[in-house]
Amino acid sequence: MDITASYSFARPAAAVWDLLTDPDIVASCLPGCERLEPLGDDRYRAVLTLAVAAISGKYTGTLALLDKRPPRSYRLAVEGTGKGGFVNGQADIEIVDQGGETLVNVSGQAEVGGLIASVGQRLLGSVSRMMMDRFFACLQSKLTA
């Protein structure tokens, strides 16, 4: 499954970078996130409760920020498993300074398997997009607060 989206922020790129790389902010904005614990070297253990169609459950996994180029870009790698299946993926996060405003481009791929994929296959794309939209809307609210 391919994932692409763009989000605009009325703040400089450095402020957006700081939000996107702050584990406390990320945990507070990530839908279903119960915990985000540091493992070292920009790696984190995550515990999330998610639902797709009639399948819901708790998932554990790791998030890693790779190839960091502050405040321009990084690669987000995700691996997770739960009773309903698994997800593995990577996304390139590009932060573009547009003279006081910032555009964040997200481009990635995810592989989802198990029961959650077989039952909710047609919904996975829209659920992924909805979760990203909620995450970035939360980040917007943090910047304006």
PASEBA-1860 file (N, C-alpha, C; in nm, 3 decimals):
! residues 145
1> MDITASYS> 0.084/-0.116/0.000/0.000/0.000/0.000/0.090/0.123/0.000 ~ 0.064/0.216/-0.093/0.139/0.341/-0.101/0.066/0.449/-0.023 ~ 0.143/0.536/0.039/0.088/0.644/0.119/0.155/0.773/0.075 ~ 0.076/0.874/0.036/0.130/1.005/0.004/0.034/1.112/0.056 ~ 0.090/1.220/0.104/0.009/1.332/0.152/0.100/1.453/0.170 ~ 0.039/1.571/0.174/0.111/1.696/0.201/0.029/1.777/0.300 ~ 0.100/1.844/0.391/0.037/1.924/0.495/0.109/2.057/0.506 ~ 0.032/2.166/0.521/0.089/2.300/0.532/0.083/2.349/0.676
9> FARPAAAV> 0.188/2.419/0.716/0.196/2.478/0.849/0.235/2.625/0.834 ~ 0.172/2.711/0.912/0.202/2.854/0.909/0.313/2.885/1.009 ~ 0.419/2.809/1.002/0.535/2.826/1.091/0.661/2.793/1.013 ~ 0.777/2.840/1.061/0.904/2.807/0.996/0.935/2.657/1.004 ~ 1.017/2.613/0.912/1.053/2.471/0.903/1.115/2.418/1.033 ~ 1.197/2.498/1.100/1.263/2.452/1.223/1.160/2.420/1.331 ~ 1.053/2.500/1.342/0.949/2.474/1.442/0.874/2.345/1.409 ~ 0.847/2.322/1.282/0.778/2.200/1.240/0.868/2.079/1.263
17> WDLLTDPD> 0.996/2.092/1.232/1.093/1.984/1.258/1.091/1.946/1.406 ~ 1.096/2.048/1.491/1.098/2.023/1.635/0.975/1.943/1.679 ~ 0.859/1.974/1.626/0.738/1.900/1.660/0.744/1.755/1.611 ~ 0.786/1.739/1.486/0.787/1.605/1.425/0.892/1.512/1.485 ~ 0.987/1.567/1.557/1.092/1.483/1.615/1.087/1.480/1.768 ~ 0.984/1.538/1.827/0.966/1.537/1.972/0.879/1.417/2.010 ~ 0.935/1.316/2.078/0.858/1.195/2.107/0.733/1.220/2.191 ~ 0.736/1.317/2.281/0.618/1.346/2.362/0.506/1.404/2.277
25> IVASCLPG> 0.540/1.492/2.185/0.440/1.550/2.095/0.386/1.442/2.001 ~ 0.476/1.364/1.944/0.434/1.256/1.853/0.339/1.161/1.924 ~ 0.373/1.119/2.046/0.289/1.027/2.122/0.152/1.087/2.150 ~ 0.148/1.217/2.181/0.020/1.280/2.213/-0.068/1.298/2.090 ~ -0.009/1.302/1.971/-0.085/1.323/1.848/-0.113/1.196/1.770 ~ -0.041/1.090/1.796/-0.057/0.965/1.720/-0.185/0.895/1.764 ~ -0.283/0.880/1.675/-0.409/0.817/1.712/-0.388/0.677/1.771 ~ -0.449/0.653/1.886/-0.442/0.522/1.950/-0.316/0.495/2.028
33> CERLEPLG> -0.224/0.591/2.034/-0.096/0.568/2.101/-0.114/0.567/2.252 ~ -0.075/0.457/2.314/-0.079/0.445/2.459/0.056/0.477/2.520 ~ 0.162/0.439/2.450/0.298/0.463/2.501/0.395/0.477/2.384 ~ 0.496/0.559/2.406/0.608/0.572/2.312/0.732/0.585/2.399 ~ 0.809/0.477/2.408/0.923/0.471/2.499/1.053/0.471/2.420 ~ 1.149/0.556/2.462/1.278/0.560/2.391/1.358/0.432/2.410 ~ 1.417/0.387/2.300/1.508/0.272/2.302/1.652/0.315/2.275 ~ 1.671/0.442/2.241/1.804/0.493/2.207/1.821/0.507/2.058
41> DDRYRAVL> 1.914/0.591/2.017/1.947/0.612/1.875/1.823/0.639/1.789 ~ 1.736/0.731/1.834/1.615/0.769/1.759/1.524/0.651/1.730 ~ 1.522/0.554/1.820/1.432/0.438/1.810/1.340/0.440/1.931 ~ 1.214/0.399/1.907/1.113/0.403/2.012/1.027/0.277/2.006 ~ 0.986/0.232/2.122/0.889/0.123/2.133/0.753/0.187/2.146 ~ 0.658/0.143/2.064/0.524/0.201/2.064/0.421/0.094/2.100 ~ 0.319/0.137/2.172/0.202/0.053/2.201/0.081/0.134/2.156 ~ 0.004/0.075/2.062/-0.112/0.143/2.007/-0.234/0.052/2.010
49> TLAVAAIS> -0.350/0.113/2.024/-0.476/0.042/2.009/-0.540/0.096/1.882 ~ -0.564/0.007/1.787/-0.617/0.047/1.657/-0.736/-0.039/1.620 ~ -0.820/0.016/1.531/-0.936/-0.058/1.481/-0.950/-0.034/1.331 ~ -0.971/-0.142/1.258/-1.003/-0.137/1.116/-1.119/-0.231/1.094 ~ -1.228/-0.178/1.040/-1.351/-0.255/1.023/-1.390/-0.313/1.159 ~ -1.415/-0.443/1.166/-1.457/-0.506/1.292/-1.340/-0.557/1.373 ~ -1.219/-0.535/1.326/-1.099/-0.584/1.394/-1.035/-0.471/1.472 ~ -1.017/-0.492/1.601/-0.946/-0.394/1.681/-0.854/-0.469/1.776
57> GKYTGTLA> -0.753/-0.400/1.823/-0.662/-0.464/1.916/-0.543/-0.379/1.947 ~ -0.461/-0.433/2.033/-0.340/-0.366/2.076/-0.223/-0.415/1.992 ~ -0.140/-0.321/1.950/-0.025/-0.352/1.867/0.100/-0.295/1.933 ~ 0.208/-0.369/1.926/0.336/-0.321/1.976/0.436/-0.323/1.862 ~ 0.529/-0.232/1.867/0.628/-0.228/1.761/0.732/-0.123/1.788 ~ 0.810/-0.095/1.684/0.915/0.005/1.694/0.898/0.110/1.585 ~ 0.939/0.231/1.621/0.948/0.342/1.527/1.093/0.387/1.528 ~ 1.147/0.417/1.413/1.284/0.465/1.404/1.291/0.585/1.310
65> LLDKRPPR> 1.363/0.688/1.351/1.390/0.804/1.266/1.529/0.784/1.206 ~ 1.533/0.768/1.075/1.658/0.736/1.006/1.695/0.848/0.909 ~ 1.823/0.851/0.873/1.871/0.945/0.770/1.828/1.088/0.797 ~ 1.839/1.132/0.921/1.794/1.266/0.959/1.883/1.374/0.896 ~ 1.815/1.474/0.837/1.881/1.592/0.781/1.806/1.716/0.830 ~ 1.832/1.756/0.958/1.757/1.867/1.017/1.777/1.996/0.939 ~ 1.678/2.077/0.924/1.535/2.054/0.945/1.464/2.017/0.815 ~ 1.529/1.937/0.731/1.477/1.910/0.597/1.405/1.778/0.578
73> SYRLAVEG> 1.459/1.669/0.636/1.397/1.540/0.605/1.445/1.430/0.700 ~ 1.370/1.325/0.702/1.410/1.200/0.766/1.324/1.087/0.712 ~ 1.365/0.967/0.739/1.288/0.848/0.701/1.233/0.787/0.829 ~ 1.104/0.756/0.827/1.038/0.692/0.940/1.020/0.546/0.906 ~ 1.075/0.457/0.988/1.058/0.313/0.970/0.970/0.260/1.083 ~ 0.871/0.178/1.048/0.774/0.127/1.144/0.763/-0.024/1.128 ~ 0.766/-0.094/1.241/0.739/-0.238/1.243/0.648/-0.264/1.362 ~ 0.542/-0.341/1.341/0.452/-0.368/1.453/0.375/-0.497/1.433
81> TGKGGFVN> 0.338/-0.557/1.545/0.257/-0.679/1.542/0.151/-0.672/1.651 ~ 0.047/-0.747/1.630/-0.061/-0.759/1.727/-0.142/-0.882/1.694 ~ -0.243/-0.905/1.773/-0.326/-1.024/1.754/-0.391/-1.028/1.615 ~ -0.422/-0.908/1.562/-0.489/-0.900/1.433/-0.398/-0.898/1.313 ~ -0.266/-0.898/1.332/-0.178/-0.897/1.217/-0.052/-0.818/1.240 ~ 0.006/-0.770/1.130/0.132/-0.697/1.137/0.131/-0.581/1.039 ~ 0.222/-0.487/1.062/0.246/-0.378/0.968/0.396/-0.351/0.965 ~ 0.449/-0.333/0.847/0.588/-0.293/0.825/0.585/-0.182/0.721
89> GQADIEIV> 0.660/-0.077/0.746/0.658/0.029/0.647/0.766/0.132/0.667 ~ 0.780/0.215/0.566/0.874/0.327/0.570/0.808/0.446/0.502 ~ 0.839/0.563/0.552/0.789/0.686/0.490/0.901/0.789/0.490 ~ 0.913/0.860/0.380/1.005/0.971/0.371/0.928/1.097/0.409 ~ 0.981/1.170/0.505/0.921/1.295/0.552/1.010/1.409/0.503 ~ 0.954/1.493/0.416/1.028/1.605/0.360/0.965/1.735/0.412 ~ 1.048/1.821/0.467/1.002/1.948/0.523/1.057/2.060/0.435 ~ 0.966/2.133/0.371/1.004/2.235/0.274/0.970/2.373/0.329
97> DQGGETLV> 1.074/2.455/0.349/1.056/2.592/0.396/1.007/2.676/0.280 ~ 0.896/2.746/0.303/0.839/2.830/0.199/0.829/2.975/0.247 ~ 0.941/3.024/0.303/0.945/3.163/0.348/0.855/3.191/0.466 ~ 0.876/3.124/0.576/0.795/3.145/0.696/0.683/3.044/0.712 ~ 0.645/2.983/0.603/0.549/2.873/0.608/0.622/2.746/0.569 ~ 0.562/2.633/0.602/0.629/2.505/0.579/0.533/2.405/0.519 ~ 0.582/2.330/0.422/0.507/2.220/0.362/0.573/2.090/0.404 ~ 0.495/1.997/0.454/0.545/1.864/0.491/0.489/1.764/0.390
105> NVSGQAEV> 0.580/1.699/0.318/0.542/1.595/0.222/0.573/1.458/0.281 ~ 0.476/1.369/0.275/0.491/1.234/0.327/0.473/1.138/0.209 ~ 0.569/1.048/0.192/0.563/0.951/0.084/0.618/0.819/0.135 ~ 0.538/0.715/0.129/0.587/0.589/0.182/0.510/0.468/0.135 ~ 0.551/0.354/0.187/0.488/0.228/0.156/0.468/0.151/0.286 ~ 0.360/0.074/0.292/0.335/-0.010/0.409/0.286/-0.146/0.362 ~ 0.328/-0.246/0.436/0.281/-0.383/0.412/0.204/-0.424/0.536 ~ 0.079/-0.464/0.516/-0.008/-0.505/0.626/-0.052/-0.647/0.600
113> GGLIASVG> -0.047/-0.731/0.704/-0.086/-0.870/0.687/-0.162/-0.923/0.806 ~ -0.215/-1.042/0.789/-0.290/-1.105/0.896/-0.439/-1.076/0.884 ~ -0.511/-1.100/0.991/-0.656/-1.085/0.993/-0.700/-0.942/0.960 ~ -0.628/-0.845/1.012/-0.666/-0.705/0.987/-0.660/-0.672/0.838 ~ -0.566/-0.729/0.767/-0.555/-0.704/0.623/-0.663/-0.778/0.545 ~ -0.692/-0.901/0.584/-0.791/-0.979/0.509/-0.932/-0.925/0.528 ~ -0.965/-0.879/0.647/-1.099/-0.827/0.673/-1.113/-0.683/0.626 ~ -1.010/-0.602/0.650/-1.022/-0.460/0.622/-0.944/-0.411/0.502
121> QRLLGSVS> -0.909/-0.500/0.408/-0.822/-0.464/0.296/-0.869/-0.340/0.221 ~ -0.998/-0.333/0.191/-1.047/-0.218/0.114/-1.046/-0.089/0.195 ~ -1.044/-0.101/0.328/-1.049/0.016/0.414/-0.913/0.068/0.456 ~ -0.809/-0.012/0.438/-0.677/0.023/0.492/-0.625/0.157/0.440 ~ -0.642/0.184/0.313/-0.594/0.311/0.257/-0.664/0.430/0.319 ~ -0.797/0.423/0.329/-0.870/0.537/0.385/-0.845/0.550/0.535 ~ -0.830/0.439/0.607/-0.799/0.445/0.750/-0.660/0.505/0.771 ~ -0.564/0.466/0.690/-0.428/0.521/0.700/-0.431/0.671/0.676
129> RMMMDRFF> -0.502/0.714/0.575/-0.510/0.857/0.543/-0.578/0.934/0.657 ~ -0.686/0.875/0.712/-0.756/0.940/0.822/-0.665/0.955/0.944 ~ -0.585/0.853/0.974/-0.494/0.860/1.087/-0.387/0.967/1.064 ~ -0.335/0.975/0.943/-0.235/1.079/0.912/-0.297/1.218/0.923 ~ -0.418/1.233/0.870/-0.485/1.363/0.878/-0.506/1.404/1.024 ~ -0.547/1.311/1.108/-0.568/1.341/1.250/-0.436/1.378/1.318 ~ -0.330/1.304/1.285/-0.199/1.330/1.343/-0.152/1.472/1.308 ~ -0.160/1.507/1.180/-0.112/1.639/1.138/-0.205/1.750/1.185
137> ACLQSKLT> -0.334/1.725/1.199/-0.425/1.825/1.256/-0.389/1.851/1.402 ~ -0.354/1.747/1.474/-0.310/1.762/1.613/-0.182/1.845/1.620 ~ -0.088/1.817/1.529/0.036/1.896/1.526/0.004/2.044/1.500 ~ -0.090/2.068/1.408/-0.132/2.207/1.380/-0.181/2.274/1.507 ~ -0.263/2.203/1.585/-0.318/2.261/1.707/-0.207/2.288/1.810 ~ -0.104/2.204/1.813/0.008/2.227/1.905/0.085/2.353/1.868 ~ 0.097/2.379/1.737/0.169/2.499/1.692/0.092/2.628/1.720 ~ -0.040/2.620/1.716/-0.119/2.740/1.737/-0.153/2.763/1.884
145> A> -0.128/2.663/1.969/-0.161/2.677/2.112/-0.062/2.768/2.181
END
